[in-house]
Amino acid sequence: VLTIEDLAKGDDIFFAATGISDGDLLRGVRYYSGGASSNSMVMRCQSGTVRFIETFHKWGRPGVTKPNA
């Protein structure tokens, strides 16, 4: 059995999560004409910061899903 110290030692620890479907903490991915939006959370132990990030993804621009667009 692993303890918390086995899984995450020290105080320079980050945690990140992105919502796939709606939940109590994060909204799920929302699709719209030409793209989608996602919501994420990033926590840092050392500073105690918690960030909520909303990202908009546009399909019409070159990128991972359309490298030749």
PDB file of N, CA, C, O and CB in Angstrom:
ATOM      1  N   VAL A   1       0.850  -1.177   0.000  1.00  0.00           N
ATOM      2  CA  VAL A   1       0.000   0.000   0.000  1.00  0.00           C
ATOM      3  C   VAL A   1       0.891   1.234   0.000  1.00  0.00           C
ATOM      4  O   VAL A   1       1.809   1.350   0.812  1.00  0.00           O
ATOM      5  CB  VAL A   1      -0.965   0.001   1.223  1.00  0.00           C
ATOM      6  N   LEU A   2       0.613   2.154  -0.917  1.00  0.00           N
ATOM      7  CA  LEU A   2       1.382   3.397  -1.011  1.00  0.00           C
ATOM      8  C   LEU A   2       0.747   4.482  -0.140  1.00  0.00           C
ATOM      9  O   LEU A   2      -0.475   4.597  -0.048  1.00  0.00           O
ATOM     10  CB  LEU A   2       1.472   3.873  -2.481  1.00  0.00           C
ATOM     11  N   THR A   3       1.610   5.267   0.491  1.00  0.00           N
ATOM     12  CA  THR A   3       1.140   6.397   1.291  1.00  0.00           C
ATOM     13  C   THR A   3       1.224   7.670   0.453  1.00  0.00           C
ATOM     14  O   THR A   3       1.744   7.651  -0.662  1.00  0.00           O
ATOM     15  CB  THR A   3       1.971   6.541   2.602  1.00  0.00           C
ATOM     16  N   ILE A   4       0.715   8.767   0.991  1.00  0.00           N
ATOM     17  CA  ILE A   4       0.795  10.057   0.292  1.00  0.00           C
ATOM     18  C   ILE A   4       2.250  10.435   0.037  1.00  0.00           C
ATOM     19  O   ILE A   4       2.580  10.931  -1.040  1.00  0.00           O
ATOM     20  CB  ILE A   4       0.092  11.165   1.108  1.00  0.00           C
ATOM     21  N   GLU A   5       3.125  10.205   1.018  1.00  0.00           N
ATOM     22  CA  GLU A   5       4.548  10.519   0.852  1.00  0.00           C
ATOM     23  C   GLU A   5       5.205   9.668  -0.234  1.00  0.00           C
ATOM     24  O   GLU A   5       6.126  10.134  -0.904  1.00  0.00           O
ATOM     25  CB  GLU A   5       5.283  10.320   2.171  1.00  0.00           C
ATOM     26  N   ASP A   6       4.750   8.435  -0.417  1.00  0.00           N
ATOM     27  CA  ASP A   6       5.276   7.588  -1.495  1.00  0.00           C
ATOM     28  C   ASP A   6       4.877   8.140  -2.860  1.00  0.00           C
ATOM     29  O   ASP A   6       5.657   8.084  -3.812  1.00  0.00           O
ATOM     30  CB  ASP A   6       4.769   6.139  -1.341  1.00  0.00           C
ATOM     31  N   LEU A   7       3.671   8.667  -2.949  1.00  0.00           N
ATOM     32  CA  LEU A   7       3.144   9.152  -4.223  1.00  0.00           C
ATOM     33  C   LEU A   7       3.643  10.547  -4.585  1.00  0.00           C
ATOM     34  O   LEU A   7       3.870  10.842  -5.758  1.00  0.00           O
ATOM     35  CB  LEU A   7       1.642   9.154  -4.181  1.00  0.00           C
ATOM     36  N   ALA A   8       3.816  11.411  -3.574  1.00  0.00           N
ATOM     37  CA  ALA A   8       4.191  12.806  -3.837  1.00  0.00           C
ATOM     38  C   ALA A   8       5.061  13.318  -2.703  1.00  0.00           C
ATOM     39  O   ALA A   8       4.550  13.780  -1.683  1.00  0.00           O
ATOM     40  CB  ALA A   8       2.934  13.704  -4.004  1.00  0.00           C
ATOM     41  N   LYS A   9       6.380  13.236  -2.878  1.00  0.00           N
ATOM     42  CA  LYS A   9       7.312  13.703  -1.842  1.00  0.00           C
ATOM     43  C   LYS A   9       7.663  15.166  -2.078  1.00  0.00           C
ATOM     44  O   LYS A   9       7.731  15.623  -3.219  1.00  0.00           O
ATOM     45  CB  LYS A   9       8.599  12.837  -1.824  1.00  0.00           C
ATOM     46  N   GLY A  10       7.884  15.885  -1.002  1.00  0.00           N
ATOM     47  CA  GLY A  10       8.319  17.270  -1.101  1.00  0.00           C
ATOM     48  C   GLY A  10       7.150  18.235  -1.183  1.00  0.00           C
ATOM     49  O   GLY A  10       5.988  17.859  -1.032  1.00  0.00           O
ATOM     50  N   ASP A  11       7.502  19.511  -1.430  1.00  0.00           N
ATOM     51  CA  ASP A  11       6.453  20.528  -1.510  1.00  0.00           C
ATOM     52  C   ASP A  11       6.410  21.215  -2.874  1.00  0.00           C
ATOM     53  O   ASP A  11       5.653  22.169  -3.056  1.00  0.00           O
ATOM     54  CB  ASP A  11       6.656  21.565  -0.423  1.00  0.00           C
ATOM     55  N   ASP A  12       7.208  20.749  -3.833  1.00  0.00           N
ATOM     56  CA  ASP A  12       7.185  21.324  -5.185  1.00  0.00           C
ATOM     57  C   ASP A  12       6.322  20.418  -6.066  1.00  0.00           C
ATOM     58  O   ASP A  12       6.807  19.808  -7.019  1.00  0.00           O
ATOM     59  CB  ASP A  12       8.648  21.472  -5.778  1.00  0.00           C
ATOM     60  N   ILE A  13       5.035  20.345  -5.727  1.00  0.00           N
ATOM     61  CA  ILE A  13       4.114  19.429  -6.379  1.00  0.00           C
ATOM     62  C   ILE A  13       3.042  20.217  -7.123  1.00  0.00           C
ATOM     63  O   ILE A  13       2.511  21.202  -6.608  1.00  0.00           O
ATOM     64  CB  ILE A  13       3.473  18.474  -5.353  1.00  0.00           C
ATOM     65  N   PHE A  14       2.734  19.779  -8.326  1.00  0.00           N
ATOM     66  CA  PHE A  14       1.667  20.366  -9.129  1.00  0.00           C
ATOM     67  C   PHE A  14       0.585  19.320  -9.354  1.00  0.00           C
ATOM     68  O   PHE A  14       0.868  18.123  -9.410  1.00  0.00           O
ATOM     69  CB  PHE A  14       2.214  20.898 -10.485  1.00  0.00           C
ATOM     70  N   PHE A  15      -0.643  19.774  -9.482  1.00  0.00           N
ATOM     71  CA  PHE A  15      -1.767  18.907  -9.853  1.00  0.00           C
ATOM     72  C   PHE A  15      -2.559  19.642 -10.915  1.00  0.00           C
ATOM     73  O   PHE A  15      -2.816  20.837 -10.774  1.00  0.00           O
ATOM     74  CB  PHE A  15      -2.672  18.541  -8.608  1.00  0.00           C
ATOM     75  N   ALA A  16      -2.954  18.947 -11.981  1.00  0.00           N
ATOM     76  CA  ALA A  16      -3.756  19.554 -13.041  1.00  0.00           C
ATOM     77  C   ALA A  16      -4.870  18.605 -13.433  1.00  0.00           C
ATOM     78  O   ALA A  16      -4.683  17.389 -13.452  1.00  0.00           O
ATOM     79  CB  ALA A  16      -2.884  19.907 -14.268  1.00  0.00           C
ATOM     80  N   ALA A  17      -6.032  19.166 -13.747  1.00  0.00           N
ATOM     81  CA  ALA A  17      -7.182  18.369 -14.191  1.00  0.00           C
ATOM     82  C   ALA A  17      -7.948  19.168 -15.234  1.00  0.00           C
ATOM     83  O   ALA A  17      -8.041  20.392 -15.145  1.00  0.00           O
ATOM     84  CB  ALA A  17      -8.112  17.986 -12.988  1.00  0.00           C
ATOM     85  N   THR A  18      -8.494  18.471 -16.218  1.00  0.00           N
ATOM     86  CA  THR A  18      -9.341  19.080 -17.244  1.00  0.00           C
ATOM     87  C   THR A  18     -10.656  18.327 -17.274  1.00  0.00           C
ATOM     88  O   THR A  18     -10.682  17.096 -17.282  1.00  0.00           O
ATOM     89  CB  THR A  18      -8.651  19.061 -18.650  1.00  0.00           C
ATOM     90  N   GLY A  19     -11.755  19.083 -17.290  1.00  0.00           N
ATOM     91  CA  GLY A  19     -13.079  18.466 -17.325  1.00  0.00           C
ATOM     92  C   GLY A  19     -13.384  17.878 -18.690  1.00  0.00           C
ATOM     93  O   GLY A  19     -13.185  18.532 -19.714  1.00  0.00           O
ATOM     94  N   ILE A  20     -13.859  16.661 -18.703  1.00  0.00           N
ATOM     95  CA  ILE A  20     -14.291  16.009 -19.941  1.00  0.00           C
ATOM     96  C   ILE A  20     -15.807  16.083 -20.034  1.00  0.00           C
ATOM     97  O   ILE A  20     -16.361  16.421 -21.080  1.00  0.00           O
ATOM     98  CB  ILE A  20     -13.805  14.529 -20.000  1.00  0.00           C
ATOM     99  N   SER A  21     -16.472  15.762 -18.924  1.00  0.00           N
ATOM    100  CA  SER A  21     -17.918  15.926 -18.817  1.00  0.00           C
ATOM    101  C   SER A  21     -18.191  16.800 -17.591  1.00  0.00           C
ATOM    102  O   SER A  21     -17.325  16.935 -16.727  1.00  0.00           O
ATOM    103  CB  SER A  21     -18.653  14.531 -18.710  1.00  0.00           C
ATOM    104  N   ASP A  22     -19.377  17.392 -17.506  1.00  0.00           N
ATOM    105  CA  ASP A  22     -19.698  18.298 -16.407  1.00  0.00           C
ATOM    106  C   ASP A  22     -19.591  17.599 -15.058  1.00  0.00           C
ATOM    107  O   ASP A  22     -20.011  16.452 -14.903  1.00  0.00           O
ATOM    108  CB  ASP A  22     -21.099  18.869 -16.587  1.00  0.00           C
ATOM    109  N   GLY A  23     -19.031  18.299 -14.097  1.00  0.00           N
ATOM    110  CA  GLY A  23     -18.906  17.783 -12.742  1.00  0.00           C
ATOM    111  C   GLY A  23     -19.079  18.908 -11.738  1.00  0.00           C
ATOM    112  O   GLY A  23     -19.372  20.042 -12.120  1.00  0.00           O
ATOM    113  N   ASP A  24     -18.904  18.609 -10.469  1.00  0.00           N
ATOM    114  CA  ASP A  24     -19.052  19.610  -9.421  1.00  0.00           C
ATOM    115  C   ASP A  24     -17.940  20.659  -9.458  1.00  0.00           C
ATOM    116  O   ASP A  24     -18.158  21.800  -9.051  1.00  0.00           O
ATOM    117  CB  ASP A  24     -19.076  18.935  -8.067  1.00  0.00           C
ATOM    118  N   LEU A  25     -16.767  20.292  -9.935  1.00  0.00           N
ATOM    119  CA  LEU A  25     -15.622  21.194  -9.903  1.00  0.00           C
ATOM    120  C   LEU A  25     -15.323  21.850 -11.253  1.00  0.00           C
ATOM    121  O   LEU A  25     -14.946  23.020 -11.302  1.00  0.00           O
ATOM    122  CB  LEU A  25     -14.411  20.445  -9.435  1.00  0.00           C
ATOM    123  N   LEU A  26     -15.488  21.109 -12.338  1.00  0.00           N
ATOM    124  CA  LEU A  26     -15.140  21.609 -13.672  1.00  0.00           C
ATOM    125  C   LEU A  26     -16.258  21.328 -14.673  1.00  0.00           C
ATOM    126  O   LEU A  26     -16.966  20.327 -14.571  1.00  0.00           O
ATOM    127  CB  LEU A  26     -13.828  20.972 -14.157  1.00  0.00           C
ATOM    128  N   ARG A  27     -16.400  22.232 -15.640  1.00  0.00           N
ATOM    129  CA  ARG A  27     -17.327  21.992 -16.748  1.00  0.00           C
ATOM    130  C   ARG A  27     -16.670  21.071 -17.756  1.00  0.00           C
ATOM    131  O   ARG A  27     -15.446  21.051 -17.892  1.00  0.00           O
ATOM    132  CB  ARG A  27     -17.755  23.324 -17.422  1.00  0.00           C
ATOM    133  N   GLY A  28     -17.477  20.321 -18.449  1.00  0.00           N
ATOM    134  CA  GLY A  28     -16.968  19.449 -19.488  1.00  0.00           C
ATOM    135  C   GLY A  28     -16.681  20.223 -20.767  1.00  0.00           C
ATOM    136  O   GLY A  28     -16.916  21.429 -20.842  1.00  0.00           O
ATOM    137  N   VAL A  29     -16.175  19.521 -21.762  1.00  0.00           N
ATOM    138  CA  VAL A  29     -15.871  20.123 -23.064  1.00  0.00           C
ATOM    139  C   VAL A  29     -17.176  20.592 -23.712  1.00  0.00           C
ATOM    140  O   VAL A  29     -18.174  19.871 -23.711  1.00  0.00           O
ATOM    141  CB  VAL A  29     -15.123  19.106 -23.993  1.00  0.00           C
ATOM    142  N   ARG A  30     -17.155  21.786 -24.255  1.00  0.00           N
ATOM    143  CA  ARG A  30     -18.309  22.348 -24.966  1.00  0.00           C
ATOM    144  C   ARG A  30     -17.915  22.530 -26.434  1.00  0.00           C
ATOM    145  O   ARG A  30     -16.918  23.182 -26.745  1.00  0.00           O
ATOM    146  CB  ARG A  30     -18.773  23.719 -24.325  1.00  0.00           C
ATOM    147  N   TYR A  31     -18.700  21.953 -27.311  1.00  0.00           N
ATOM    148  CA  TYR A  31     -18.443  22.081 -28.748  1.00  0.00           C
ATOM    149  C   TYR A  31     -19.330  23.161 -29.329  1.00  0.00           C
ATOM    150  O   TYR A  31     -20.490  23.290 -28.937  1.00  0.00           O
ATOM    151  CB  TYR A  31     -18.679  20.742 -29.477  1.00  0.00           C
ATOM    152  N   TYR A  32     -18.805  23.927 -30.247  1.00  0.00           N
ATOM    153  CA  TYR A  32     -19.557  24.953 -30.948  1.00  0.00           C
ATOM    154  C   TYR A  32     -19.065  25.006 -32.386  1.00  0.00           C
ATOM    155  O   TYR A  32     -18.070  24.369 -32.734  1.00  0.00           O
ATOM    156  CB  TYR A  32     -19.411  26.339 -30.252  1.00  0.00           C
ATOM    157  N   SER A  33     -19.753  25.753 -33.204  1.00  0.00           N
ATOM    158  CA  SER A  33     -19.386  25.858 -34.613  1.00  0.00           C
ATOM    159  C   SER A  33     -17.951  26.376 -34.740  1.00  0.00           C
ATOM    160  O   SER A  33     -17.658  27.504 -34.344  1.00  0.00           O
ATOM    161  CB  SER A  33     -20.372  26.789 -35.368  1.00  0.00           C
ATOM    162  N   GLY A  34     -17.077  25.566 -35.281  1.00  0.00           N
ATOM    163  CA  GLY A  34     -15.700  25.990 -35.506  1.00  0.00           C
ATOM    164  C   GLY A  34     -14.737  25.693 -34.380  1.00  0.00           C
ATOM    165  O   GLY A  34     -13.571  26.079 -34.467  1.00  0.00           O
ATOM    166  N   GLY A  35     -15.175  25.019 -33.319  1.00  0.00           N
ATOM    167  CA  GLY A  35     -14.222  24.730 -32.252  1.00  0.00           C
ATOM    168  C   GLY A  35     -14.862  24.160 -31.005  1.00  0.00           C
ATOM    169  O   GLY A  35     -15.949  23.584 -31.049  1.00  0.00           O
ATOM    170  N   ALA A  36     -14.171  24.331 -29.897  1.00  0.00           N
ATOM    171  CA  ALA A  36     -14.638  23.816 -28.615  1.00  0.00           C
ATOM    172  C   ALA A  36     -13.994  24.638 -27.502  1.00  0.00           C
ATOM    173  O   ALA A  36     -13.052  25.395 -27.736  1.00  0.00           O
ATOM    174  CB  ALA A  36     -14.302  22.295 -28.458  1.00  0.00           C
ATOM    175  N   SER A  37     -14.517  24.476 -26.292  1.00  0.00           N
ATOM    176  CA  SER A  37     -13.901  25.096 -25.127  1.00  0.00           C
ATOM    177  C   SER A  37     -13.744  24.040 -24.042  1.00  0.00           C
ATOM    178  O   SER A  37     -14.538  23.104 -23.946  1.00  0.00           O
ATOM    179  CB  SER A  37     -14.746  26.302 -24.615  1.00  0.00           C
ATOM    180  N   SER A  38     -12.703  24.206 -23.226  1.00  0.00           N
ATOM    181  CA  SER A  38     -12.458  23.277 -22.123  1.00  0.00           C
ATOM    182  C   SER A  38     -12.107  24.067 -20.876  1.00  0.00           C
ATOM    183  O   SER A  38     -11.651  25.208 -20.957  1.00  0.00           O
ATOM    184  CB  SER A  38     -11.325  22.274 -22.475  1.00  0.00           C
ATOM    185  N   ASN A  39     -12.324  23.454 -19.730  1.00  0.00           N
ATOM    186  CA  ASN A  39     -12.029  24.070 -18.442  1.00  0.00           C
ATOM    187  C   ASN A  39     -11.050  23.192 -17.677  1.00  0.00           C
ATOM    188  O   ASN A  39     -11.222  21.976 -17.594  1.00  0.00           O
ATOM    189  CB  ASN A  39     -13.325  24.292 -17.622  1.00  0.00           C
ATOM    190  N   SER A  40     -10.025  23.822 -17.121  1.00  0.00           N
ATOM    191  CA  SER A  40      -8.999  23.101 -16.382  1.00  0.00           C
ATOM    192  C   SER A  40      -8.723  23.792 -15.051  1.00  0.00           C
ATOM    193  O   SER A  40      -9.089  24.948 -14.839  1.00  0.00           O
ATOM    194  CB  SER A  40      -7.709  22.996 -17.212  1.00  0.00           C
ATOM    195  N   MET A  41      -8.066  23.048 -14.161  1.00  0.00           N
ATOM    196  CA  MET A  41      -7.648  23.574 -12.879  1.00  0.00           C
ATOM    197  C   MET A  41      -6.205  23.139 -12.655  1.00  0.00           C
ATOM    198  O   MET A  41      -5.847  21.994 -12.933  1.00  0.00           O
ATOM    199  CB  MET A  41      -8.586  23.085 -11.723  1.00  0.00           C
ATOM    200  N   VAL A  42      -5.376  24.056 -12.150  1.00  0.00           N
ATOM    201  CA  VAL A  42      -3.989  23.757 -11.832  1.00  0.00           C
ATOM    202  C   VAL A  42      -3.737  24.208 -10.400  1.00  0.00           C
ATOM    203  O   VAL A  42      -4.048  25.341 -10.032  1.00  0.00           O
ATOM    204  CB  VAL A  42      -3.005  24.452 -12.834  1.00  0.00           C
ATOM    205  N   MET A  43      -3.171  23.312  -9.594  1.00  0.00           N
ATOM    206  CA  MET A  43      -2.855  23.630  -8.198  1.00  0.00           C
ATOM    207  C   MET A  43      -1.357  23.448  -7.968  1.00  0.00           C
ATOM    208  O   MET A  43      -0.747  22.514  -8.488  1.00  0.00           O
ATOM    209  CB  MET A  43      -3.678  22.733  -7.217  1.00  0.00           C
ATOM    210  N   ARG A  44      -0.776  24.349  -7.184  1.00  0.00           N
ATOM    211  CA  ARG A  44       0.641  24.253  -6.833  1.00  0.00           C
ATOM    212  C   ARG A  44       0.765  24.246  -5.321  1.00  0.00           C
ATOM    213  O   ARG A  44       0.298  25.164  -4.647  1.00  0.00           O
ATOM    214  CB  ARG A  44       1.463  25.425  -7.453  1.00  0.00           C
ATOM    215  N   CYS A  45       1.385  23.223  -4.799  1.00  0.00           N
ATOM    216  CA  CYS A  45       1.514  23.047  -3.352  1.00  0.00           C
ATOM    217  C   CYS A  45       2.386  24.129  -2.719  1.00  0.00           C
ATOM    218  O   CYS A  45       2.013  24.699  -1.694  1.00  0.00           O
ATOM    219  CB  CYS A  45       2.093  21.674  -3.043  1.00  0.00           C
ATOM    220  N   GLN A  46       3.534  24.415  -3.312  1.00  0.00           N
ATOM    221  CA  GLN A  46       4.520  25.311  -2.712  1.00  0.00           C
ATOM    222  C   GLN A  46       3.958  26.711  -2.454  1.00  0.00           C
ATOM    223  O   GLN A  46       4.184  27.281  -1.387  1.00  0.00           O
ATOM    224  CB  GLN A  46       5.739  25.408  -3.608  1.00  0.00           C
ATOM    225  N   SER A  47       3.232  27.264  -3.418  1.00  0.00           N
ATOM    226  CA  SER A  47       2.689  28.622  -3.267  1.00  0.00           C
ATOM    227  C   SER A  47       1.232  28.630  -2.802  1.00  0.00           C
ATOM    228  O   SER A  47       0.727  29.659  -2.354  1.00  0.00           O
ATOM    229  CB  SER A  47       2.802  29.371  -4.583  1.00  0.00           C
ATOM    230  N   GLY A  48       0.561  27.483  -2.910  1.00  0.00           N
ATOM    231  CA  GLY A  48      -0.845  27.420  -2.530  1.00  0.00           C
ATOM    232  C   GLY A  48      -1.786  27.998  -3.571  1.00  0.00           C
ATOM    233  O   GLY A  48      -2.964  28.214  -3.284  1.00  0.00           O
ATOM    234  N   THR A  49      -1.288  28.252  -4.776  1.00  0.00           N
ATOM    235  CA  THR A  49      -2.141  28.838  -5.810  1.00  0.00           C
ATOM    236  C   THR A  49      -3.043  27.779  -6.446  1.00  0.00           C
ATOM    237  O   THR A  49      -2.665  26.617  -6.597  1.00  0.00           O
ATOM    238  CB  THR A  49      -1.281  29.515  -6.888  1.00  0.00           C
ATOM    239  N   VAL A  50      -4.226  28.212  -6.805  1.00  0.00           N
ATOM    240  CA  VAL A  50      -5.186  27.391  -7.545  1.00  0.00           C
ATOM    241  C   VAL A  50      -5.648  28.232  -8.717  1.00  0.00           C
ATOM    242  O   VAL A  50      -6.156  29.336  -8.520  1.00  0.00           O
ATOM    243  CB  VAL A  50      -6.405  26.927  -6.641  1.00  0.00           C
ATOM    244  N   ARG A  51      -5.484  27.735  -9.930  1.00  0.00           N
ATOM    245  CA  ARG A  51      -5.883  28.479 -11.131  1.00  0.00           C
ATOM    246  C   ARG A  51      -6.953  27.708 -11.883  1.00  0.00           C
ATOM    247  O   ARG A  51      -6.848  26.496 -12.069  1.00  0.00           O
ATOM    248  CB  ARG A  51      -4.665  28.745 -12.051  1.00  0.00           C
ATOM    249  N   PHE A  52      -7.973  28.416 -12.308  1.00  0.00           N
ATOM    250  CA  PHE A  52      -9.000  27.849 -13.175  1.00  0.00           C
ATOM    251  C   PHE A  52      -8.806  28.477 -14.547  1.00  0.00           C
ATOM    252  O   PHE A  52      -8.723  29.699 -14.668  1.00  0.00           O
ATOM    253  CB  PHE A  52     -10.457  28.106 -12.615  1.00  0.00           C
ATOM    254  N   ILE A  53      -8.735  27.644 -15.578  1.00  0.00           N
ATOM    255  CA  ILE A  53      -8.408  28.098 -16.926  1.00  0.00           C
ATOM    256  C   ILE A  53      -9.515  27.672 -17.877  1.00  0.00           C
ATOM    257  O   ILE A  53      -9.919  26.509 -17.898  1.00  0.00           O
ATOM    258  CB  ILE A  53      -7.037  27.534 -17.388  1.00  0.00           C
ATOM    259  N   GLU A  54     -10.001  28.624 -18.662  1.00  0.00           N
ATOM    260  CA  GLU A  54     -10.953  28.305 -19.732  1.00  0.00           C
ATOM    261  C   GLU A  54     -10.221  28.524 -21.053  1.00  0.00           C
ATOM    262  O   GLU A  54      -9.697  29.608 -21.311  1.00  0.00           O
ATOM    263  CB  GLU A  54     -12.271  29.196 -19.639  1.00  0.00           C
ATOM    264  N   THR A  55     -10.189  27.494 -21.880  1.00  0.00           N
ATOM    265  CA  THR A  55      -9.444  27.538 -23.134  1.00  0.00           C
ATOM    266  C   THR A  55     -10.397  27.365 -24.305  1.00  0.00           C
ATOM    267  O   THR A  55     -11.294  26.522 -24.270  1.00  0.00           O
ATOM    268  CB  THR A  55      -8.349  26.450 -23.163  1.00  0.00           C
ATOM    269  N   PHE A  56     -10.196  28.173 -25.347  1.00  0.00           N
ATOM    270  CA  PHE A  56     -10.993  28.082 -26.567  1.00  0.00           C
ATOM    271  C   PHE A  56     -10.118  27.507 -27.672  1.00  0.00           C
ATOM    272  O   PHE A  56      -9.019  27.998 -27.929  1.00  0.00           O
ATOM    273  CB  PHE A  56     -11.569  29.476 -26.977  1.00  0.00           C
ATOM    274  N   HIS A  57     -10.619  26.465 -28.317  1.00  0.00           N
ATOM    275  CA  HIS A  57      -9.886  25.764 -29.373  1.00  0.00           C
ATOM    276  C   HIS A  57     -10.601  26.011 -30.691  1.00  0.00           C
ATOM    277  O   HIS A  57     -11.783  25.694 -30.825  1.00  0.00           O
ATOM    278  CB  HIS A  57      -9.774  24.229 -29.073  1.00  0.00           C
ATOM    279  N   LYS A  58      -9.895  26.576 -31.668  1.00  0.00           N
ATOM    280  CA  LYS A  58     -10.489  26.840 -32.989  1.00  0.00           C
ATOM    281  C   LYS A  58      -9.993  25.802 -33.972  1.00  0.00           C
ATOM    282  O   LYS A  58      -8.790  25.573 -34.095  1.00  0.00           O
ATOM    283  CB  LYS A  58     -10.143  28.274 -33.491  1.00  0.00           C
ATOM    284  N   TRP A  59     -10.935  25.166 -34.680  1.00  0.00           N
ATOM    285  CA  TRP A  59     -10.562  24.117 -35.629  1.00  0.00           C
ATOM    286  C   TRP A  59      -9.938  24.672 -36.898  1.00  0.00           C
ATOM    287  O   TRP A  59      -9.164  23.962 -37.540  1.00  0.00           O
ATOM    288  CB  TRP A  59     -11.772  23.290 -35.984  1.00  0.00           C
ATOM    289  N   GLY A  60     -10.226  25.880 -37.285  1.00  0.00           N
ATOM    290  CA  GLY A  60      -9.827  26.411 -38.575  1.00  0.00           C
ATOM    291  C   GLY A  60      -8.369  26.820 -38.689  1.00  0.00           C
ATOM    292  O   GLY A  60      -7.936  27.208 -39.774  1.00  0.00           O
ATOM    293  N   ARG A  61      -7.601  26.752 -37.627  1.00  0.00           N
ATOM    294  CA  ARG A  61      -6.212  27.177 -37.681  1.00  0.00           C
ATOM    295  C   ARG A  61      -5.281  25.965 -37.688  1.00  0.00           C
ATOM    296  O   ARG A  61      -5.660  24.903 -37.193  1.00  0.00           O
ATOM    297  CB  ARG A  61      -5.886  28.098 -36.496  1.00  0.00           C
ATOM    298  N   PRO A  62      -4.080  26.099 -38.235  1.00  0.00           N
ATOM    299  CA  PRO A  62      -3.142  24.973 -38.213  1.00  0.00           C
ATOM    300  C   PRO A  62      -2.849  24.554 -36.765  1.00  0.00           C
ATOM    301  O   PRO A  62      -2.795  25.391 -35.864  1.00  0.00           O
ATOM    302  CB  PRO A  62      -1.824  25.347 -38.947  1.00  0.00           C
ATOM    303  N   GLY A  63      -2.667  23.285 -36.569  1.00  0.00           N
ATOM    304  CA  GLY A  63      -2.386  22.775 -35.234  1.00  0.00           C
ATOM    305  C   GLY A  63      -2.263  21.262 -35.260  1.00  0.00           C
ATOM    306  O   GLY A  63      -2.094  20.666 -36.324  1.00  0.00           O
ATOM    307  N   VAL A  64      -2.345  20.658 -34.126  1.00  0.00           N
ATOM    308  CA  VAL A  64      -2.181  19.215 -34.010  1.00  0.00           C
ATOM    309  C   VAL A  64      -3.253  18.468 -34.775  1.00  0.00           C
ATOM    310  O   VAL A  64      -2.956  17.481 -35.448  1.00  0.00           O
ATOM    311  CB  VAL A  64      -2.202  18.797 -32.557  1.00  0.00           C
ATOM    312  N   THR A  65      -4.518  18.927 -34.684  1.00  0.00           N
ATOM    313  CA  THR A  65      -5.602  18.206 -35.340  1.00  0.00           C
ATOM    314  C   THR A  65      -5.698  18.512 -36.838  1.00  0.00           C
ATOM    315  O   THR A  65      -6.277  17.722 -37.584  1.00  0.00           O
ATOM    316  CB  THR A  65      -6.912  18.540 -34.670  1.00  0.00           C
ATOM    317  N   LYS A  66      -5.149  19.633 -37.289  1.00  0.00           N
ATOM    318  CA  LYS A  66      -5.160  20.003 -38.704  1.00  0.00           C
ATOM    319  C   LYS A  66      -3.812  20.651 -39.061  1.00  0.00           C
ATOM    320  O   LYS A  66      -3.747  21.871 -39.212  1.00  0.00           O
ATOM    321  CB  LYS A  66      -6.352  20.977 -39.021  1.00  0.00           C
ATOM    322  N   PRO A  67      -2.755  19.873 -39.197  1.00  0.00           N
ATOM    323  CA  PRO A  67      -1.426  20.464 -39.421  1.00  0.00           C
ATOM    324  C   PRO A  67      -1.294  21.204 -40.741  1.00  0.00           C
ATOM    325  O   PRO A  67      -0.433  22.077 -40.855  1.00  0.00           O
ATOM    326  CB  PRO A  67      -0.384  19.395 -39.363  1.00  0.00           C
ATOM    327  N   ASN A  68      -2.103  20.898 -41.739  1.00  0.00           N
ATOM    328  CA  ASN A  68      -1.978  21.542 -43.045  1.00  0.00           C
ATOM    329  C   ASN A  68      -3.055  22.579 -43.317  1.00  0.00           C
ATOM    330  O   ASN A  68      -3.214  23.013 -44.457  1.00  0.00           O
ATOM    331  CB  ASN A  68      -2.012  20.508 -44.119  1.00  0.00           C
ATOM    332  N   ALA A  69      -3.795  22.983 -42.299  1.00  0.00           N
ATOM    333  CA  ALA A  69      -4.887  23.942 -42.515  1.00  0.00           C
ATOM    334  C   ALA A  69      -4.351  25.312 -42.827  1.00  0.00           C
ATOM    335  O   ALA A  69      -5.127  26.245 -43.038  1.00  0.00           O
ATOM    336  CB  ALA A  69      -5.795  24.012 -41.297  1.00  0.00           C
TER     337      ALA A  69
END
